[in-house]
Amino acid sequence: MQFLINIDVDDLDRAIDFYRDAFNLHVGRRFGTDGVEMLGGNAPVYLLVKEPGTRVAEPLAQKRRYERHWTPLHLDMVVDDVEAAVERAVAAGATLESEIRVNKWGAIAGLSDPFGHGFCLLEFRGRGYDELCL
């Protein structure tokens, strides 16, 4: 099985700049004017232009919006240096929503991208999540 990451955005050029600058991704393929594949992580990221106010799915009444919103699904990105990664993401346009917290397994910071999508930056330390296993 292969996982693909699809992220709805309202401004493709701005999204390319953000994901390039924040995470060192680069453009793989372009899909006309409405999509781009970003490579450089262990799964491709597809940035897909979806206009604000359009329906998120046919049976749902919800409309797309790009101010900060909550969803039960978000991305966690594992980095070697969480402090440097937070600094880079914020410089690229991310919003730091929760300061770096150190846990038994490592460190984590909560952020959101310029399109309202939340994500976390994780730095595993010691044995990472194995520190939680009995």
C-alpha positions, 0 to 999 in steps of 0.5 A: 500500500502507498499513501499519498498526501493531498492538501487543498489550497486556494493559491497554488503558487503560494502553496508551492512557496510555503511547502518548498521553504518550510519543508524543503520539498520540490516540484515533481510534476505539474497537473495543469494549473490546478495541481502540483506534486511536491517531492522530498519526503517519504510520501508525495504531497499533492497541492490541489487548488480548490476554490473557497466556498466550494462543497467539500464532498457531494453529500456534505453541506460544508464549504471549503474555507482557508482560515484556521479550521480543525479537523480530526486528521493532520500531518505529523512531520518527523524532523532531526531538529525541532527548533530549527524546523519550527523556525524554518516553518514560521519563516515560510509563513506557518503559525506556531500554535503550541510551543515546543513541548518535550516528552519522554519520547521526544519533542513536539510543536503544533503549527498551521500552514497559511491555508488553515491546515494544522500540523505537528513537527516531531523530533524523536529522542532516545527510543522515540515512541518505543519509550512508551512501550512496556 
